[in-house]
Amino acid sequence: MANGTSVEEFILLGFPGTWHFQVSLVVVFTLTYSLTVIGNASIIVLVWTNTNLHTPMYFFLCNLSFLEIWYTTGVVPKAIGVMLGTSQTISFRACILQLFFLVSLGSTECFLLSAMAYDRYLAICYPLRYSSLMNSVLSAQLALSCWLAGFLAISLLAFLTSRLMFCGPDVINHFLCDIDSCLALSCSDTWPVELATFLVSIVVVLASCVVTMVSYIYIISSILRIQSAHGRKKAFSTCSAHLTVVTVWYGSTIFLYVKPSAQNSLDSNKLVNTFNTVVTPFLNPFIYTLRNKEVKQALRRVFQKN
């Protein structure tokens, strides 16, 4: 991965502030990370051990929870080391690897959320044919396609970023390696990387967002045609949690990546990245459990057994 650069490692600045502020952030990040891993792992175990939840919707949810564990793991432990001052440097190779890993998982999440929206579309618009349309084979194929597409889509972008030249300075104003930070430090022409970032973002983020939006347009129109209020409420409850996650995720992702230039404020990017990589994975288990009747019933049965 030699790129002809004189910079072999970068220094991550993390967040500005006093030592007490840094320690407070470390405590928040540590608690959030622990709860994120526990919450998402609990969903996987809950679905695995309850046959009532062995459906395509919860299969996709398990994939999402598994992804969220690794997504936040790729950021938080290193960020804690940066804030404590014990691990502020990162090698060029590790920086590119972190960038590739995080952006690939983010792309996979976009595809997974669109697959989940399509699953809800089939369940609500074609309830009588749902089990034959969305069977275990198709759901497995869709999930595998999401993972493959997510990582393949970012391969070229990571390769182009690895070919950039860095002559100094070597200080990244962030707690992680992201594309904008690398572009800001590069002393070579960054236009190919900026163009590739924009085009990949259009394909990955906006295309998956369109699939999700179209699915929900059909879902909402079908729900509105249901005669009884109870029926409408029941139908909407099956997709309300997913709709909440979609809104939160796409809003922050579009801000970060769908732009023709990388000249956004790195400080604002830092805040949005914190929301994307720390807060969102933490919230997802609570959103799906608090807004999902079947998951709450499965949890209640577990607690009653114990």
C-alpha positions in Angstrom: 0.0 0.0 0.0 3.0 2.3 -0.6 1.8 5.7 -1.7 5.0 7.7 -2.1 4.3 9.7 1.0 6.7 11.0 3.5 4.1 10.7 6.3 4.0 7.2 7.9 1.6 7.9 10.7 -0.9 10.5 11.7 -1.8 12.2 15.1 -5.4 12.2 16.0 -6.5 15.3 17.9 -9.8 14.0 19.2 -11.9 16.6 21.0 -10.6 19.9 22.3 -11.0 20.7 25.9 -9.6 20.3 29.4 -8.4 17.0 30.9 -11.6 16.8 33.0 -13.7 17.2 29.9 -11.7 14.5 28.1 -12.2 12.1 31.1 -15.9 12.9 31.1 -16.1 12.1 27.4 -14.2 8.8 28.0 -16.8 7.8 30.6 -19.6 8.6 28.3 -18.0 6.8 25.3 -17.2 3.8 27.5 -20.7 3.5 28.9 -22.3 4.0 25.5 -20.1 1.5 23.9 -20.7 -1.1 26.6 -24.5 -0.7 26.4 -24.3 -0.7 22.5 -22.5 -4.1 22.5 -24.8 -5.5 25.2 -28.0 -4.2 23.6 -27.2 -5.4 20.1 -25.8 -8.8 21.2 -29.0 -9.2 23.3 -31.1 -8.8 20.3 -29.2 -11.4 18.4 -29.4 -13.9 21.3 -33.1 -13.1 21.8 -34.0 -13.8 18.1 -31.8 -16.9 18.0 -33.4 -18.4 21.1 -37.1 -17.5 20.3 -38.6 -19.5 17.5 -41.4 -16.9 17.3 -38.9 -14.4 16.0 -37.4 -16.7 13.3 -38.8 -14.5 10.5 -37.1 -12.5 7.7 -37.7 -9.2 9.5 -35.8 -10.4 12.6 -33.2 -12.0 10.5 -32.4 -8.6 8.9 -32.5 -7.1 12.4 -29.9 -9.6 13.6 -27.7 -8.6 10.6 -28.1 -4.9 11.5 -27.3 -5.6 15.2 -24.2 -7.6 14.3 -23.1 -4.7 12.0 -23.7 -2.1 14.7 -21.4 -4.0 17.1 -18.5 -3.9 14.7 -19.3 -0.4 13.4 -18.9 1.1 16.9 -16.0 -1.2 17.8 -14.1 0.2 14.8 -14.3 3.7 16.4 -14.8 3.8 20.1 -11.8 1.9 21.6 -9.4 4.0 19.5 -11.3 7.2 20.3 -11.0 6.5 24.0 -7.2 6.0 23.6 -7.0 9.3 21.7 -8.9 11.2 24.4 -6.8 9.7 27.2 -3.6 10.5 25.3 -2.4 6.9 25.4 -3.0 6.2 21.7 -3.1 9.4 19.6 -1.0 8.1 16.7 -2.2 5.9 13.9 -0.2 4.4 11.1 -1.0 5.2 7.5 -2.0 1.6 6.8 -4.2 1.5 9.9 -5.8 4.8 9.0 -6.8 3.5 5.5 -8.0 0.2 7.0 -10.2 2.0 9.5 -11.6 4.3 6.8 -12.3 1.3 4.5 -13.8 -0.7 7.4 -16.1 2.1 8.7 -17.3 3.3 5.3 -17.9 -0.2 4.1 -20.0 -1.0 7.2 -21.9 2.3 6.7 -22.6 1.3 3.1 -23.8 -2.1 4.2 -26.1 -0.5 6.7 -27.7 1.6 3.9 -28.4 -1.5 1.8 -29.7 -3.5 4.9 -32.1 -0.7 5.8 -33.4 -0.7 2.2 -33.8 -4.5 2.3 -35.7 -4.2 5.6 -38.0 -1.6 4.0 -38.6 -3.9 1.1 -39.4 -6.7 3.5 -42.0 -4.4 5.3 -43.4 -3.5 1.9 -44.1 -7.1 1.1 -45.4 -7.9 4.6 -48.0 -5.0 4.5 -48.9 -4.7 0.9 -49.0 -8.5 0.2 -49.8 -10.1 3.6 -51.3 -13.3 2.1 -48.4 -13.9 -0.2 -45.7 -12.6 2.1 -44.4 -16.0 3.4 -43.9 -17.2 -0.2 -42.5 -14.0 -1.5 -40.0 -13.4 1.3 -38.8 -16.8 2.3 -35.6 -17.8 4.2 -33.6 -18.3 1.0 -34.5 -14.9 -0.5 -33.8 -13.1 2.9 -30.4 -14.8 3.2 -29.6 -13.8 -0.4 -30.6 -10.2 0.2 -28.5 -10.0 3.4 -25.5 -11.5 1.7 -25.9 -9.1 -1.2 -26.0 -6.2 1.2 -22.7 -7.2 2.8 -21.0 -7.9 -0.5 -22.2 -4.7 -2.1 -21.3 -2.6 0.9 -17.7 -3.7 0.9 -17.2 -3.9 -2.9 -18.6 -0.4 -3.4 -16.0 1.2 -1.1 -13.0 -0.8 -2.4 -12.1 1.6 -5.2 -12.6 4.6 -3.0 -10.3 3.2 -0.3 -7.7 2.3 -3.0 -7.7 5.9 -4.4 -7.4 7.3 -0.9 -4.4 5.0 -0.3 -2.7 6.5 -3.4 -2.8 10.1 -2.1 0.4 11.7 -1.1 0.9 13.2 2.4 3.9 15.6 2.8 2.9 17.0 6.2 1.3 18.2 8.4 0.4 14.9 10.0 -2.3 16.0 12.4 -5.9 14.9 11.9 -8.5 17.1 13.5 -10.7 14.1 14.4 -10.9 11.0 16.6 -11.0 8.7 13.6 -9.7 8.5 10.0 -12.3 9.7 7.6 -12.2 10.7 3.9 -12.5 14.5 4.5 -9.6 14.5 7.0 -7.4 12.6 4.6 -8.3 15.0 1.7 -7.6 18.0 3.9 -4.0 16.8 4.6 -3.1 15.5 1.2 -0.5 17.4 -0.9 -1.6 15.7 -4.2 -4.6 16.2 -6.4 -7.7 15.1 -4.5 -10.2 15.6 -7.2 -10.4 11.9 -8.3 -11.1 10.9 -4.7 -13.7 13.7 -4.2 -15.4 12.6 -7.4 -15.3 8.9 -6.5 -16.7 9.8 -3.0 -19.5 11.7 -4.5 -20.4 9.1 -7.1 -20.2 6.2 -4.6 -22.4 8.2 -2.2 -25.0 8.8 -4.9 -25.1 5.1 -5.8 -25.0 3.8 -2.2 -26.8 6.4 -0.1 -29.3 8.0 -2.4 -30.1 4.8 -4.4 -30.8 2.8 -1.2 -32.7 5.8 0.2 -34.9 6.0 -2.9 -35.7 2.2 -2.5 -36.6 2.8 1.1 -38.7 5.9 0.4 -40.6 4.2 -2.5 -41.3 1.2 -0.2 -42.7 3.4 2.5 -44.8 5.4 0.1 -46.5 2.1 -0.9 -46.6 1.0 2.8 -48.3 4.2 4.0 -50.8 4.2 1.1 -51.7 0.6 2.0 -52.1 1.4 5.7 -54.4 4.4 4.9 -56.7 2.1 2.9 -57.2 -0.2 6.0 -60.7 0.4 7.3 -60.3 -0.1 11.1 -58.2 2.1 13.3 -56.9 -1.0 15.1 -55.8 -2.5 11.8 -54.0 0.7 10.8 -52.2 0.9 14.2 -51.2 -2.7 14.0 -49.8 -2.4 10.5 -47.9 0.8 11.3 -46.4 -0.7 14.5 -44.6 -3.3 12.4 -42.6 -0.7 10.6 -42.5 2.3 12.9 -39.2 1.3 14.6 -37.5 0.8 11.2 -38.8 4.1 10.0 -37.3 5.8 13.0 -33.9 4.3 12.4 -34.0 5.1 8.7 -34.8 8.7 9.4 -31.9 9.1 11.9 -29.4 7.2 9.8 -30.0 8.7 6.4 -30.2 12.2 7.7 -26.7 12.1 9.2 -25.2 10.0 6.4 -26.4 12.3 3.6 -24.8 15.2 5.5 -21.5 13.5 5.7 -21.1 12.0 2.3 -23.5 13.2 -0.4 -21.7 16.4 -1.4 -19.6 17.4 -4.5 -16.7 18.7 -2.4 -15.0 17.9 0.9 -14.8 21.5 2.1 -17.3 21.0 5.0 -16.3 22.0 8.5 -14.2 19.2 10.0 -15.6 20.2 13.4 -19.2 19.7 12.2 -18.2 16.4 10.6 -16.8 15.3 14.0 -20.1 15.9 15.7 -22.1 14.1 13.0 -19.6 11.2 13.0 -20.0 10.9 16.8 -23.8 10.7 16.3 -23.4 8.1 13.5 -20.8 5.9 15.0 -21.6 6.2 18.8 -25.1 7.4 19.4 -27.0 5.6 16.6 -25.7 2.1 17.3 -26.5 2.8 21.0 -30.1 3.9 20.2 -31.1 1.2 17.7 -31.6 -1.7 20.2 -33.8 0.6 22.4 -35.8 1.8 19.4 -36.5 -1.8 18.2 -37.3 -3.1 21.6 -39.4 -0.2 22.9 -41.4 0.1 19.7 -41.8 -3.6 18.8 -44.5 -5.6 20.5 -43.1 -9.0 19.6 -39.7 -8.2 20.9 -41.2 -6.9 24.2 -43.2 -10.1 24.5 -40.1 -12.2 24.0 -38.2 -10.2 26.6 -41.1 -10.6 29.0 -41.0 -14.4 28.6 -37.2 -14.4 29.2 -37.6 -12.5 32.5 -40.5 -14.7 33.6 -38.4 -17.8 33.1 -35.6 -16.3 35.2 
